[in-house]
């Protein structure tokens, strides 16, 4: 599990982000900080793997927190989660080694897509020599190729559905929707698209009564 420290001075926003973290497979919240100074202290105390870091804090800016972490040699992962859109702030975060920069407000699907890229960056590289595929994943390359989509389907959600299938499980539309934060109807549209593309197969599961349930599995192609 990747331990996450949520840093935001608005307790309601921090609570929402914490729920997003706990909803995302492979991540767990280890603490919440309201100020930059508290964040720095909790990094030392809790040794989180990742910070969700707001730019606008009541004492230090999140960018200053990032600078101080790097100045002390900290290698903790940082995702900027902020309403700040200024290009200079984005450049500063990038040069400071932030893994992602996510502008508020955002939907869970956007958050989950970026957390998957963060997970790749934090866990992909093995000890010793890395191959190009591992390096590409660590540097934020798309974890799953997504073909051209029909109107109304988004690449971000398609990628999440593809990743859920790639774990090798057989999923119903309801299962998939719960995993990736979509409605059953929306998840089924993505799943049927992957069936049409040959990237998934569908099996009818006949229960005791009612209509058979459609269950999907990745083919290992595409």
Secondary structure in CASP SS format (residue, H / E / C, confidence):
PFRMAT SS
TARGET T0000
AUTHOR 0000-0000-0000
METHOD secondary structure of the structure
MODEL  1
X C 1.00
X E 1.00
X E 1.00
X E 1.00
X E 1.00
X E 1.00
X E 1.00
X C 1.00
X C 1.00
X C 1.00
X H 1.00
X H 1.00
X H 1.00
X H 1.00
X H 1.00
X H 1.00
X H 1.00
X H 1.00
X H 1.00
X H 1.00
X H 1.00
X H 1.00
X H 1.00
X C 1.00
X C 1.00
X C 1.00
X E 1.00
X E 1.00
X E 1.00
X E 1.00
X E 1.00
X E 1.00
X E 1.00
X C 1.00
X C 1.00
X H 1.00
X H 1.00
X H 1.00
X H 1.00
X H 1.00
X H 1.00
X H 1.00
X H 1.00
X H 1.00
X H 1.00
X H 1.00
X C 1.00
X C 1.00
X C 1.00
X E 1.00
X E 1.00
X E 1.00
X E 1.00
X C 1.00
X C 1.00
X C 1.00
X C 1.00
X C 1.00
X C 1.00
X C 1.00
X C 1.00
X H 1.00
X H 1.00
X H 1.00
X H 1.00
X H 1.00
X H 1.00
X H 1.00
X H 1.00
X H 1.00
X H 1.00
X C 1.00
X C 1.00
X C 1.00
X C 1.00
X C 1.00
X E 1.00
X E 1.00
X E 1.00
X E 1.00
X E 1.00
X E 1.00
X C 1.00
X C 1.00
X C 1.00
X C 1.00
X H 1.00
X H 1.00
X H 1.00
X H 1.00
X H 1.00
X H 1.00
X H 1.00
X H 1.00
X H 1.00
X C 1.00
X C 1.00
X C 1.00
X C 1.00
X E 1.00
X E 1.00
X E 1.00
X E 1.00
X C 1.00
X C 1.00
X C 1.00
X C 1.00
X H 1.00
X H 1.00
X H 1.00
X H 1.00
X H 1.00
X H 1.00
X H 1.00
X H 1.00
X H 1.00
X H 1.00
X H 1.00
X H 1.00
X H 1.00
X H 1.00
X H 1.00
X H 1.00
X C 1.00
X C 1.00
X C 1.00
X C 1.00
X C 1.00
X C 1.00
X C 1.00
X C 1.00
X H 1.00
X H 1.00
X H 1.00
X H 1.00
X H 1.00
X H 1.00
X H 1.00
X C 1.00
X C 1.00
X C 1.00
X C 1.00
X C 1.00
X C 1.00
X C 1.00
X C 1.00
X C 1.00
X C 1.00
X C 1.00
X C 1.00
X C 1.00
X C 1.00
X C 1.00
X C 1.00
X H 1.00
X H 1.00
X H 1.00
X H 1.00
X H 1.00
X H 1.00
X H 1.00
X H 1.00
X H 1.00
X H 1.00
X H 1.00
X H 1.00
X C 1.00
X C 1.00
X C 1.00
X C 1.00
X E 1.00
X E 1.00
X H 1.00
X H 1.00
X H 1.00
X H 1.00
X H 1.00
X H 1.00
X H 1.00
X H 1.00
X C 1.00
X C 1.00
X C 1.00
X H 1.00
X H 1.00
X H 1.00
X H 1.00
X H 1.00
X H 1.00
X H 1.00
X H 1.00
X H 1.00
X H 1.00
X H 1.00
X H 1.00
X H 1.00
X C 1.00
X C 1.00
X C 1.00
X E 1.00
X E 1.00
X E 1.00
X E 1.00
X E 1.00
X E 1.00
X C 1.00
X C 1.00
X C 1.00
X C 1.00
X C 1.00
X C 1.00
X C 1.00
X E 1.00
X E 1.00
X E 1.00
X E 1.00
X E 1.00
X E 1.00
X C 1.00
X C 1.00
X C 1.00
X C 1.00
END
